[in-house]
């Protein structure tokens, strides 16, 4: 059974999903067009924008397909939050 996500994990998943959407919207493309250009189907890509299925491998592939580094992906105000210790 997978571990239950805490609030920090959930906020990270949501930030990743928002970042996928932000990059796509900045391109001016629909989900369908964006997914098609990267050789994926819309449903697969849509999961990323909903915070599902985005592994580090998926994010890295997305970055390569869009000419950016992982640093550039994560260098967004969405990820610039202070996280407290438990």
Helices and strands as residue ranges (DSSP letters): H 7-27, H 31-37, H 42-49, H 56-65, H 70-74, G 77-79
